[in-house]
C-alpha cells in the first residue's frame, strides 16, 4: 500500500575518515556518487517532499547534483547546517524546512548506498497506526542483531507479552552503557521514520535544556526520551539478519570498497538471471546503469563502466575496457586489451585485439585489425572517426580524427589516415600518410600488407 511520506537525507558531515578534499557523499560507487543512492531510493518509493541537509562542501555537493535528473524529479530542497552540531541539529533544520507536511518523515544518512525500497516500505508499515483509530508512532527506528555490537548504540526495550518485542525505551551509546547494557546485542541501525511535529518539539526541548557531551552536539537518538514522555510510541523495526548488508555504511575507503563489492556481485547476478553469460564474476567489473542483451558473453577481466549499452549475442573480453558512451549493437565483439569510449559499433562489427576506439561510429560488419588507434584528441578538442558498413581496417592503422571511410573501404596494415581525410566507398588506402591505391595498381608489398591486416583482424 502506497503511503504519503517525506524524506530527509543527512549529508552535512565532513567525512574526515575518507582523507580527501572531495566530499564523502560525492565519492563514486560503481559510477554513481554515494548521495545518489538514497535519492534514488526516495524517488522510487514516491517520496512527496525531499530535504537534503548539507554543510561541509555544500556548494560542491549542490553543484554536482542539483541539476541531476533524480534531484529534479524529487524537487529536492537543500538545507544548510552551519556550523555542524550533530544529527539532532541537522534533523531540526530539515524538519523545520518541511513545515506544513503532516505525514511521516523518513530520515536517512547520505552514506548508506545499499538500502532497499522494500526495507523502507516495511518500516513505513510498522510506523503506521496498528489498529483502527490508533495513532502512528512518534518514531520507528531500524534495529539489528549483531554478534559483536561494539561501537553501536544499544537498544533498550520495555516489557512486552511473551513472544513479542517491547517498545523501545532508550538508545544507550556504548560509552554511557552499563555492563549489562553492553551485553545487549540489538543495536541502532541509524534509519528512522518520525512524526515531524513531535520529533521537532522533542529536539527543541533537548536543545533548550542544553546538550551534555564532549562534542557539544545535539544528537538524534536521545529524542526517544521526550517522545515517550509526550505519550508517543517509539517502535523498533528489526532488520532481518539476512539483510544486514543493506547497512554497509561508507566512512572510509575500505568500507567504500566493501559496499562496491556487494553491489557489483548483485549487478552481475541480475545480468546472469536476465540471460547474460558472465564467465568469471570474480574478475569482472560492471558498474551501475549498464544494459546488456540476452546471450551476450562477458569474458574474464573485463571492465564495463556506467552508461555502456550492449546488445544481444555480443562478446566482450577478455581484458576489454568499455567506457561511458560505448554502444554495441547486436552481434558486435570487443576483444582482448581493447578500449572503447563514446563509440558506436554496428551489428556484427568487431574490434578483437589491442585497439583504442574513442569517439567513433562504426557501421555494420566492420572489421578492426589489431593495434588500431582512433587518435581522437588534438590536444584541445575531441574529433570523430566514422567507418561505414563493411569497412576493413588493417592492423596497426591510425585514424587521426576527424576522418571517415565509406562503405566497403579498406586500409592497409600500418596506414596513417590523417585528419580531414574522407576515404571513398570501396576505396583502399595505404601508407604514411595513407593514399588511395587502385586494386590493379597494388604492388605485391601493399597487397601483402592488406592481407596481413585481414588475417590479424
Secondary structure as a PSIPRED ss2 file (coil, helix, strand):
# PSIPRED VFORMAT (PSIPRED V4.0)

   1 X C   1.000  0.000  0.000
   2 X C   1.000  0.000  0.000
   3 X C   1.000  0.000  0.000
   4 X C   1.000  0.000  0.000
   5 X E   0.000  0.000  1.000
   6 X E   0.000  0.000  1.000
   7 X E   0.000  0.000  1.000
   8 X E   0.000  0.000  1.000
   9 X E   0.000  0.000  1.000
  10 X E   0.000  0.000  1.000
  11 X E   0.000  0.000  1.000
  12 X C   1.000  0.000  0.000
  13 X C   1.000  0.000  0.000
  14 X C   1.000  0.000  0.000
  15 X C   1.000  0.000  0.000
  16 X H   0.000  1.000  0.000
  17 X H   0.000  1.000  0.000
  18 X H   0.000  1.000  0.000
  19 X C   1.000  0.000  0.000
  20 X C   1.000  0.000  0.000
  21 X C   1.000  0.000  0.000
  22 X C   1.000  0.000  0.000
  23 X C   1.000  0.000  0.000
  24 X H   0.000  1.000  0.000
  25 X H   0.000  1.000  0.000
  26 X H   0.000  1.000  0.000
  27 X C   1.000  0.000  0.000
  28 X E   0.000  0.000  1.000
  29 X E   0.000  0.000  1.000
  30 X C   1.000  0.000  0.000
  31 X C   1.000  0.000  0.000
  32 X E   0.000  0.000  1.000
  33 X E   0.000  0.000  1.000
  34 X H   0.000  1.000  0.000
  35 X H   0.000  1.000  0.000
  36 X H   0.000  1.000  0.000
  37 X H   0.000  1.000  0.000
  38 X H   0.000  1.000  0.000
  39 X H   0.000  1.000  0.000
  40 X H   0.000  1.000  0.000
  41 X H   0.000  1.000  0.000
  42 X H   0.000  1.000  0.000
  43 X H   0.000  1.000  0.000
  44 X H   0.000  1.000  0.000
  45 X C   1.000  0.000  0.000
  46 X C   1.000  0.000  0.000
  47 X C   1.000  0.000  0.000
  48 X C   1.000  0.000  0.000
  49 X E   0.000  0.000  1.000
  50 X E   0.000  0.000  1.000
  51 X E   0.000  0.000  1.000
  52 X E   0.000  0.000  1.000
  53 X E   0.000  0.000  1.000
  54 X E   0.000  0.000  1.000
  55 X C   1.000  0.000  0.000
  56 X C   1.000  0.000  0.000
  57 X C   1.000  0.000  0.000
  58 X H   0.000  1.000  0.000
  59 X H   0.000  1.000  0.000
  60 X H   0.000  1.000  0.000
  61 X H   0.000  1.000  0.000
  62 X H   0.000  1.000  0.000
  63 X H   0.000  1.000  0.000
  64 X H   0.000  1.000  0.000
  65 X H   0.000  1.000  0.000
  66 X C   1.000  0.000  0.000
  67 X C   1.000  0.000  0.000
  68 X C   1.000  0.000  0.000
  69 X H   0.000  1.000  0.000
  70 X H   0.000  1.000  0.000
  71 X H   0.000  1.000  0.000
  72 X H   0.000  1.000  0.000
  73 X H   0.000  1.000  0.000
  74 X H   0.000  1.000  0.000
  75 X C   1.000  0.000  0.000
  76 X C   1.000  0.000  0.000
  77 X E   0.000  0.000  1.000
  78 X E   0.000  0.000  1.000
  79 X E   0.000  0.000  1.000
  80 X E   0.000  0.000  1.000
  81 X C   1.000  0.000  0.000
  82 X C   1.000  0.000  0.000
  83 X C   1.000  0.000  0.000
  84 X C   1.000  0.000  0.000
  85 X C   1.000  0.000  0.000
  86 X C   1.000  0.000  0.000
  87 X H   0.000  1.000  0.000
  88 X H   0.000  1.000  0.000
  89 X H   0.000  1.000  0.000
  90 X H   0.000  1.000  0.000
  91 X H   0.000  1.000  0.000
  92 X H   0.000  1.000  0.000
  93 X H   0.000  1.000  0.000
  94 X H   0.000  1.000  0.000
  95 X H   0.000  1.000  0.000
  96 X H   0.000  1.000  0.000
  97 X H   0.000  1.000  0.000
  98 X C   1.000  0.000  0.000
  99 X C   1.000  0.000  0.000
 100 X C   1.000  0.000  0.000
 101 X C   1.000  0.000  0.000
 102 X C   1.000  0.000  0.000
 103 X C   1.000  0.000  0.000
 104 X E   0.000  0.000  1.000
 105 X E   0.000  0.000  1.000
 106 X E   0.000  0.000  1.000
 107 X E   0.000  0.000  1.000
 108 X E   0.000  0.000  1.000
 109 X E   0.000  0.000  1.000
 110 X C   1.000  0.000  0.000
 111 X C   1.000  0.000  0.000
 112 X C   1.000  0.000  0.000
 113 X C   1.000  0.000  0.000
 114 X C   1.000  0.000  0.000
 115 X C   1.000  0.000  0.000
 116 X C   1.000  0.000  0.000
 117 X H   0.000  1.000  0.000
 118 X H   0.000  1.000  0.000
 119 X H   0.000  1.000  0.000
 120 X H   0.000  1.000  0.000
 121 X H   0.000  1.000  0.000
 122 X H   0.000  1.000  0.000
 123 X H   0.000  1.000  0.000
 124 X H   0.000  1.000  0.000
 125 X H   0.000  1.000  0.000
 126 X H   0.000  1.000  0.000
 127 X H   0.000  1.000  0.000
 128 X C   1.000  0.000  0.000
 129 X C   1.000  0.000  0.000
 130 X C   1.000  0.000  0.000
 131 X C   1.000  0.000  0.000
 132 X C   1.000  0.000  0.000
 133 X C   1.000  0.000  0.000
 134 X C   1.000  0.000  0.000
 135 X C   1.000  0.000  0.000
 136 X C   1.000  0.000  0.000
 137 X C   1.000  0.000  0.000
 138 X C   1.000  0.000  0.000
 139 X E   0.000  0.000  1.000
 140 X E   0.000  0.000  1.000
 141 X E   0.000  0.000  1.000
 142 X E   0.000  0.000  1.000
 143 X E   0.000  0.000  1.000
 144 X E   0.000  0.000  1.000
 145 X E   0.000  0.000  1.000
 146 X C   1.000  0.000  0.000
 147 X C   1.000  0.000  0.000
 148 X C   1.000  0.000  0.000
 149 X C   1.000  0.000  0.000
 150 X C   1.000  0.000  0.000
 151 X C   1.000  0.000  0.000
 152 X C   1.000  0.000  0.000
 153 X C   1.000  0.000  0.000
 154 X E   0.000  0.000  1.000
 155 X E   0.000  0.000  1.000
 156 X E   0.000  0.000  1.000
 157 X E   0.000  0.000  1.000
 158 X C   1.000  0.000  0.000
 159 X C   1.000  0.000  0.000
 160 X C   1.000  0.000  0.000
 161 X C   1.000  0.000  0.000
 162 X C   1.000  0.000  0.000
 163 X C   1.000  0.000  0.000
 164 X C   1.000  0.000  0.000
 165 X C   1.000  0.000  0.000
 166 X C   1.000  0.000  0.000
 167 X C   1.000  0.000  0.000
 168 X E   0.000  0.000  1.000
 169 X E   0.000  0.000  1.000
 170 X E   0.000  0.000  1.000
 171 X E   0.000  0.000  1.000
 172 X E   0.000  0.000  1.000
 173 X C   1.000  0.000  0.000
 174 X H   0.000  1.000  0.000
 175 X H   0.000  1.000  0.000
 176 X H   0.000  1.000  0.000
 177 X C   1.000  0.000  0.000
 178 X C   1.000  0.000  0.000
 179 X H   0.000  1.000  0.000
 180 X H   0.000  1.000  0.000
 181 X H   0.000  1.000  0.000
 182 X H   0.000  1.000  0.000
 183 X C   1.000  0.000  0.000
 184 X C   1.000  0.000  0.000
 185 X C   1.000  0.000  0.000
 186 X E   0.000  0.000  1.000
 187 X E   0.000  0.000  1.000
 188 X E   0.000  0.000  1.000
 189 X E   0.000  0.000  1.000
 190 X E   0.000  0.000  1.000
 191 X E   0.000  0.000  1.000
 192 X E   0.000  0.000  1.000
 193 X E   0.000  0.000  1.000
 194 X E   0.000  0.000  1.000
 195 X E   0.000  0.000  1.000
 196 X H   0.000  1.000  0.000
 197 X H   0.000  1.000  0.000
 198 X H   0.000  1.000  0.000
 199 X H   0.000  1.000  0.000
 200 X H   0.000  1.000  0.000
 201 X H   0.000  1.000  0.000
 202 X H   0.000  1.000  0.000
 203 X H   0.000  1.000  0.000
 204 X H   0.000  1.000  0.000
 205 X H   0.000  1.000  0.000
 206 X H   0.000  1.000  0.000
 207 X H   0.000  1.000  0.000
 208 X H   0.000  1.000  0.000
 209 X H   0.000  1.000  0.000
 210 X C   1.000  0.000  0.000
 211 X C   1.000  0.000  0.000
 212 X C   1.000  0.000  0.000
 213 X C   1.000  0.000  0.000
 214 X C   1.000  0.000  0.000
 215 X C   1.000  0.000  0.000
 216 X C   1.000  0.000  0.000
 217 X C   1.000  0.000  0.000
 218 X C   1.000  0.000  0.000
 219 X C   1.000  0.000  0.000
 220 X C   1.000  0.000  0.000
 221 X C   1.000  0.000  0.000
 222 X C   1.000  0.000  0.000
 223 X H   0.000  1.000  0.000
 224 X H   0.000  1.000  0.000
 225 X H   0.000  1.000  0.000
 226 X H   0.000  1.000  0.000
 227 X H   0.000  1.000  0.000
 228 X H   0.000  1.000  0.000
 229 X H   0.000  1.000  0.000
 230 X C   1.000  0.000  0.000
 231 X C   1.000  0.000  0.000
 232 X C   1.000  0.000  0.000
 233 X C   1.000  0.000  0.000
 234 X E   0.000  0.000  1.000
 235 X E   0.000  0.000  1.000
 236 X E   0.000  0.000  1.000
 237 X E   0.000  0.000  1.000
 238 X E   0.000  0.000  1.000
 239 X C   1.000  0.000  0.000
 240 X C   1.000  0.000  0.000
 241 X H   0.000  1.000  0.000
 242 X H   0.000  1.000  0.000
 243 X H   0.000  1.000  0.000
 244 X H   0.000  1.000  0.000
 245 X H   0.000  1.000  0.000
 246 X H   0.000  1.000  0.000
 247 X H   0.000  1.000  0.000
 248 X C   1.000  0.000  0.000
 249 X C   1.000  0.000  0.000
 250 X C   1.000  0.000  0.000
 251 X C   1.000  0.000  0.000
 252 X C   1.000  0.000  0.000
 253 X H   0.000  1.000  0.000
 254 X H   0.000  1.000  0.000
 255 X H   0.000  1.000  0.000
 256 X H   0.000  1.000  0.000
 257 X H   0.000  1.000  0.000
 258 X H   0.000  1.000  0.000
 259 X H   0.000  1.000  0.000
 260 X H   0.000  1.000  0.000
 261 X H   0.000  1.000  0.000
 262 X H   0.000  1.000  0.000
 263 X H   0.000  1.000  0.000
 264 X H   0.000  1.000  0.000
 265 X H   0.000  1.000  0.000
 266 X H   0.000  1.000  0.000
 267 X H   0.000  1.000  0.000
 268 X H   0.000  1.000  0.000
 269 X H   0.000  1.000  0.000
 270 X H   0.000  1.000  0.000
 271 X H   0.000  1.000  0.000
 272 X H   0.000  1.000  0.000
 273 X H   0.000  1.000  0.000
 274 X C   1.000  0.000  0.000
 275 X C   1.000  0.000  0.000
 276 X C   1.000  0.000  0.000
 277 X E   0.000  0.000  1.000
 278 X E   0.000  0.000  1.000
 279 X C   1.000  0.000  0.000
 280 X C   1.000  0.000  0.000
 281 X H   0.000  1.000  0.000
 282 X H   0.000  1.000  0.000
 283 X H   0.000  1.000  0.000
 284 X C   1.000  0.000  0.000
 285 X E   0.000  0.000  1.000
 286 X E   0.000  0.000  1.000
 287 X C   1.000  0.000  0.000
 288 X C   1.000  0.000  0.000
 289 X C   1.000  0.000  0.000
 290 X C   1.000  0.000  0.000
 291 X E   0.000  0.000  1.000
 292 X E   0.000  0.000  1.000
 293 X C   1.000  0.000  0.000
 294 X C   1.000  0.000  0.000
 295 X C   1.000  0.000  0.000
 296 X C   1.000  0.000  0.000
 297 X E   0.000  0.000  1.000
 298 X E   0.000  0.000  1.000
 299 X C   1.000  0.000  0.000
 300 X C   1.000  0.000  0.000
 301 X C   1.000  0.000  0.000
 302 X C   1.000  0.000  0.000
 303 X E   0.000  0.000  1.000
 304 X E   0.000  0.000  1.000
 305 X C   1.000  0.000  0.000
 306 X C   1.000  0.000  0.000
 307 X C   1.000  0.000  0.000
 308 X C   1.000  0.000  0.000
 309 X E   0.000  0.000  1.000
 310 X E   0.000  0.000  1.000
 311 X C   1.000  0.000  0.000
 312 X C   1.000  0.000  0.000
 313 X C   1.000  0.000  0.000
 314 X C   1.000  0.000  0.000
 315 X E   0.000  0.000  1.000
 316 X E   0.000  0.000  1.000
 317 X C   1.000  0.000  0.000
 318 X C   1.000  0.000  0.000
 319 X C   1.000  0.000  0.000
 320 X C   1.000  0.000  0.000
 321 X E   0.000  0.000  1.000
 322 X E   0.000  0.000  1.000
 323 X C   1.000  0.000  0.000
 324 X C   1.000  0.000  0.000
 325 X C   1.000  0.000  0.000
 326 X C   1.000  0.000  0.000
 327 X E   0.000  0.000  1.000
 328 X E   0.000  0.000  1.000
 329 X C   1.000  0.000  0.000
 330 X C   1.000  0.000  0.000
 331 X C   1.000  0.000  0.000
 332 X C   1.000  0.000  0.000
 333 X E   0.000  0.000  1.000
 334 X E   0.000  0.000  1.000
 335 X E   0.000  0.000  1.000
 336 X E   0.000  0.000  1.000
 337 X C   1.000  0.000  0.000
 338 X C   1.000  0.000  0.000
 339 X E   0.000  0.000  1.000
 340 X E   0.000  0.000  1.000
 341 X E   0.000  0.000  1.000
 342 X C   1.000  0.000  0.000
 343 X C   1.000  0.000  0.000
 344 X E   0.000  0.000  1.000
 345 X E   0.000  0.000  1.000
 346 X C   1.000  0.000  0.000
 347 X C   1.000  0.000  0.000
 348 X C   1.000  0.000  0.000
 349 X C   1.000  0.000  0.000
 350 X E   0.000  0.000  1.000
 351 X E   0.000  0.000  1.000
 352 X E   0.000  0.000  1.000
 353 X E   0.000  0.000  1.000
 354 X C   1.000  0.000  0.000
 355 X C   1.000  0.000  0.000
 356 X E   0.000  0.000  1.000
 357 X E   0.000  0.000  1.000
 358 X E   0.000  0.000  1.000
 359 X C   1.000  0.000  0.000
 360 X E   0.000  0.000  1.000
 361 X E   0.000  0.000  1.000
 362 X E   0.000  0.000  1.000
 363 X C   1.000  0.000  0.000
 364 X C   1.000  0.000  0.000
 365 X C   1.000  0.000  0.000
 366 X C   1.000  0.000  0.000
 367 X E   0.000  0.000  1.000
 368 X E   0.000  0.000  1.000
 369 X C   1.000  0.000  0.000
 370 X C   1.000  0.000  0.000
 371 X C   1.000  0.000  0.000
 372 X C   1.000  0.000  0.000
 373 X E   0.000  0.000  1.000
 374 X E   0.000  0.000  1.000
 375 X E   0.000  0.000  1.000
 376 X C   1.000  0.000  0.000
 377 X E   0.000  0.000  1.000
 378 X C   1.000  0.000  0.000
 379 X C   1.000  0.000  0.000
 380 X C   1.000  0.000  0.000
 381 X C   1.000  0.000  0.000
 382 X E   0.000  0.000  1.000
 383 X C   1.000  0.000  0.000
 384 X C   1.000  0.000  0.000
 385 X E   0.000  0.000  1.000
 386 X E   0.000  0.000  1.000
 387 X E   0.000  0.000  1.000
 388 X C   1.000  0.000  0.000
 389 X C   1.000  0.000  0.000
 390 X C   1.000  0.000  0.000
 391 X C   1.000  0.000  0.000
 392 X E   0.000  0.000  1.000
 393 X E   0.000  0.000  1.000
 394 X C   1.000  0.000  0.000
 395 X C   1.000  0.000  0.000
 396 X C   1.000  0.000  0.000
 397 X C   1.000  0.000  0.000
 398 X E   0.000  0.000  1.000
 399 X E   0.000  0.000  1.000
 400 X E   0.000  0.000  1.000
 401 X C   1.000  0.000  0.000
 402 X C   1.000  0.000  0.000
 403 X E   0.000  0.000  1.000
 404 X E   0.000  0.000  1.000
 405 X E   0.000  0.000  1.000
 406 X C   1.000  0.000  0.000
 407 X C   1.000  0.000  0.000
 408 X C   1.000  0.000  0.000
 409 X C   1.000  0.000  0.000
 410 X E   0.000  0.000  1.000
 411 X E   0.000  0.000  1.000
 412 X C   1.000  0.000  0.000
 413 X C   1.000  0.000  0.000
 414 X C   1.000  0.000  0.000
 415 X C   1.000  0.000  0.000
 416 X E   0.000  0.000  1.000
 417 X E   0.000  0.000  1.000
 418 X C   1.000  0.000  0.000
 419 X C   1.000  0.000  0.000
 420 X C   1.000  0.000  0.000
 421 X C   1.000  0.000  0.000
 422 X E   0.000  0.000  1.000
 423 X E   0.000  0.000  1.000
 424 X C   1.000  0.000  0.000
 425 X C   1.000  0.000  0.000
 426 X C   1.000  0.000  0.000
 427 X C   1.000  0.000  0.000
 428 X E   0.000  0.000  1.000
 429 X E   0.000  0.000  1.000
 430 X E   0.000  0.000  1.000
 431 X C   1.000  0.000  0.000
 432 X E   0.000  0.000  1.000
 433 X C   1.000  0.000  0.000
 434 X C   1.000  0.000  0.000
 435 X E   0.000  0.000  1.000
 436 X E   0.000  0.000  1.000
 437 X E   0.000  0.000  1.000
 438 X C   1.000  0.000  0.000
 439 X H   0.000  1.000  0.000
 440 X H   0.000  1.000  0.000
 441 X H   0.000  1.000  0.000
 442 X C   1.000  0.000  0.000
 443 X C   1.000  0.000  0.000
 444 X H   0.000  1.000  0.000
 445 X H   0.000  1.000  0.000
 446 X H   0.000  1.000  0.000
 447 X H   0.000  1.000  0.000
 448 X H   0.000  1.000  0.000
 449 X H   0.000  1.000  0.000
 450 X H   0.000  1.000  0.000
 451 X H   0.000  1.000  0.000
 452 X H   0.000  1.000  0.000
 453 X H   0.000  1.000  0.000
 454 X H   0.000  1.000  0.000
 455 X H   0.000  1.000  0.000
 456 X H   0.000  1.000  0.000
 457 X C   1.000  0.000  0.000
